[in-house]
Amino acid sequence: MEALPESARQVSSATNFGDLPLIALVASNSRPPRSMSTEEVARLSSQGKLIVASGSGHWIQIDQPSLVIDAILHIITQVRNASID
């Protein structure tokens, strides 16, 4: 939680993640500007993916921790498979 403001600054200043695996999670009840911003973040990578956390509030990691864990595991798998190729 302490690093949240710095993390938000880093993401907002990013312009391109190339082909790095990326999953952007957004709560289903987010206001449209936040959802649009999250969609833009997902598009910063050619492998970007947007996942809408149905029934979750803003703190997805608290409301649906398994969704966050699954996203992390998916990224780890993608990175490991890419390093094998």
C-alpha positions as a Markdown table, in Angstrom:
| # | Residue | x | y | z |
|---|---|---|---|---|
| 1 | Met | 0.0 | 0.0 | 0.0 |
| 2 | Glu | 2.9 | 2.3 | 0.7 |
| 3 | Ala | 4.3 | 1.9 | -2.8 |
| 4 | Leu | 0.9 | 2.5 | -4.5 |
| 5 | Pro | 1.4 | 6.2 | -5.3 |
| 6 | Glu | 4.9 | 5.5 | -6.8 |
| 7 | Ser | 3.6 | 2.5 | -8.8 |
| 8 | Ala | 0.8 | 4.6 | -10.2 |
| 9 | Arg | 3.3 | 7.3 | -11.2 |
| 10 | Gln | 5.5 | 4.7 | -12.9 |
| 11 | Val | 2.6 | 3.2 | -14.9 |
| 12 | Ser | 1.2 | 6.6 | -15.9 |
| 13 | Ser | 4.6 | 7.6 | -17.3 |
| 14 | Ala | 5.1 | 4.4 | -19.3 |
| 15 | Thr | 4.7 | 4.6 | -23.1 |
| 16 | Asn | 5.5 | 1.1 | -24.3 |
| 17 | Phe | 6.1 | -2.3 | -22.7 |
| 18 | Gly | 7.0 | -3.9 | -26.0 |
| 19 | Asp | 6.2 | -7.6 | -25.9 |
| 20 | Leu | 6.4 | -8.0 | -22.2 |
| 21 | Pro | 3.5 | -10.1 | -20.8 |
| 22 | Leu | 1.0 | -7.9 | -19.1 |
| 23 | Ile | -2.4 | -8.3 | -17.4 |
| 24 | Ala | -4.3 | -5.3 | -16.4 |
| 25 | Leu | -7.1 | -6.0 | -13.9 |
| 26 | Val | -10.1 | -3.6 | -13.5 |
| 27 | Ala | -13.0 | -3.8 | -11.2 |
| 28 | Ser | -16.4 | -4.2 | -12.9 |
| 29 | Asn | -17.8 | -1.3 | -11.0 |
| 30 | Ser | -15.0 | 1.1 | -11.9 |
| 31 | Arg | -15.9 | 4.5 | -13.2 |
| 32 | Pro | -15.5 | 4.7 | -17.0 |
| 33 | Pro | -12.4 | 6.9 | -16.9 |
| 34 | Arg | -10.6 | 4.4 | -14.7 |
| 35 | Ser | -11.7 | 1.5 | -17.0 |
| 36 | Met | -10.5 | 3.4 | -20.0 |
| 37 | Ser | -7.2 | 4.1 | -18.4 |
| 38 | Thr | -6.8 | 0.4 | -17.6 |
| 39 | Glu | -7.6 | -0.5 | -21.2 |
| 40 | Glu | -4.9 | 1.9 | -22.3 |
| 41 | Val | -2.4 | 0.3 | -19.9 |
| 42 | Ala | -3.2 | -3.2 | -21.4 |
| 43 | Arg | -2.5 | -1.8 | -24.9 |
| 44 | Leu | 1.0 | -0.7 | -23.9 |
| 45 | Ser | 2.2 | -4.3 | -24.5 |
| 46 | Ser | 1.6 | -6.4 | -27.6 |
| 47 | Gln | 0.8 | -9.2 | -25.1 |
| 48 | Gly | -1.4 | -7.0 | -22.9 |
| 49 | Lys | -4.6 | -8.4 | -21.7 |
| 50 | Leu | -7.5 | -6.7 | -19.8 |
| 51 | Ile | -9.4 | -8.7 | -17.2 |
| 52 | Val | -12.6 | -7.3 | -15.7 |
| 53 | Ala | -13.0 | -8.5 | -12.1 |
| 54 | Ser | -16.8 | -9.1 | -12.0 |
| 55 | Gly | -18.3 | -8.2 | -8.6 |
| 56 | Ser | -15.1 | -6.7 | -7.3 |
| 57 | Gly | -14.5 | -3.3 | -5.8 |
| 58 | His | -11.4 | -1.2 | -6.5 |
| 59 | Trp | -9.3 | -3.3 | -4.2 |
| 60 | Ile | -9.3 | -6.5 | -6.3 |
| 61 | Gln | -6.5 | -8.0 | -4.3 |
| 62 | Ile | -8.7 | -7.9 | -1.3 |
| 63 | Asp | -12.1 | -8.8 | -2.9 |
| 64 | Gln | -10.8 | -11.5 | -5.3 |
| 65 | Pro | -7.2 | -12.5 | -4.3 |
| 66 | Ser | -7.4 | -15.7 | -6.4 |
| 67 | Leu | -7.9 | -13.6 | -9.5 |
| 68 | Val | -4.7 | -11.7 | -8.8 |
| 69 | Ile | -2.9 | -14.9 | -8.0 |
| 70 | Asp | -4.1 | -16.5 | -11.3 |
| 71 | Ala | -2.9 | -13.4 | -13.2 |
| 72 | Ile | 0.5 | -13.5 | -11.6 |
| 73 | Leu | 0.9 | -17.2 | -12.3 |
| 74 | His | -0.2 | -16.7 | -15.9 |
| 75 | Ile | 2.5 | -14.1 | -16.4 |
| 76 | Ile | 5.2 | -16.3 | -14.7 |
| 77 | Thr | 4.2 | -19.1 | -17.1 |
| 78 | Gln | 4.4 | -16.8 | -20.1 |
| 79 | Val | 7.9 | -15.5 | -19.1 |
| 80 | Arg | 9.2 | -19.0 | -18.4 |
| 81 | Asn | 7.9 | -20.3 | -21.8 |
| 82 | Ala | 9.4 | -17.3 | -23.6 |
| 83 | Ser | 12.8 | -18.0 | -22.0 |
| 84 | Ile | 12.7 | -21.6 | -23.2 |
| 85 | Asp | 12.1 | -20.6 | -26.8 |
